[in-house]
Amino acid sequence: MIAATNAFDVERALALFAPDAVIDDPSTGHRFDGSAGVRDYIARYFVGYRTVSRFLSLEHAGDRRARLRLDFTGDFGHEVGVLDISVVRQGLIARIDADLE
């Protein structure tokens, strides 16, 4: 996902998500549901702000769950954030709960 969003490739990033995936990101004030919502999130907050993510750490959080810590830079400045990611059995992203540190 990091490689796809850093390349501003919405379609490649979207292909990593289950059709009914959810992204809940309180920093944006919105929750994004399904393929249309995920597409909107990636286009608006990665492509739109020219966000580049740098991997900082990964912590396994149970079966098919992980917590990623990322460094974000873009037109908005600089932030460090956490993505709690859940995947379905097929390996597609089912849910991301995002927050800033």
N, C-alpha and C positions, 0 to 999 in steps of 0.2 A: 504494500500500500504506500509506503514512504516513497519508493522509486516512482510509482505511478503519479502520485500527487506532486512530487518534486518536478516531474516532467510536464505537469499541467495536463495530463492525459486523463480526462474525465472518464472516457469509455473503459480504459484499462483499469482504473480504480474501481469503477462501478461493477465490473465483472468479478470483483473479489467479494461482493456482498450478496447475501441471500435476498431474494425478491421482496421479502417482508421485513428486511432489516430496519433497525431503529438506531438513530444517532441522537443522543440527548446531550446537549452542550449548553449548560447554564450561562457560560460566558457570552453566548450569542442571544440568550433569552428565548431560544426556540428548541423544539424537538422536531426531528426530521424522520418521517415514516415512509417506508417502502422505497422502491427504486427511484421514484420521482423526488422524494425528499432527500435521499442520499445524493442524487445527482445535483440538486439545488445546493446542498451543503458544500460539496466539493467545488462546484463552479463558483459559488459565492465567496467562500472563505479560503480556498486554496488558489484557484485561478484568479479570482477577482482581486485578492490582496497580494498576489504573487508570493504566497507563503512557501518557504522552504523549510523542511523539517530535518532535524538532525537527531538520530537515535542516541539516547543517553543510557538507558538501562531497560531491562526486561525482568519481570518477576512473575513466575508462574503462580496463578491464583486458584488452582483447582483444575478439575477435568474440563478441558476445552476453554479455559479462561486464562487471561494474562493481563498484566498491568505494564504498559509501556510509558516510559518517561521520555519526553521529546523536547528539544529546543526549537522554537519556532521564530523565524525572522521573516519580515515582509514589509509591505507598505504601512503597516500598523506599528512597526517597531520591533520589539523583541519580547518574547514571553517563554516561559517554561511551563509545559503542561503534562497532564497525565491522561492516558487513554486506557480505560478498563474495557477490554475486548473479550467478547464471547463468540465462539464459532460453533456452527452446527457440525454434525458428524462428517459431512462432505468437505469440511474445511473452509466453508464460506463464512464471512463475518455476519453474525446474527444481530449483534448489538455493540455499540460503543457508547460508554458513558465518559464524556470528556470533561475536564476541568483544568483550570489554571492553578499553578502553585502560588 
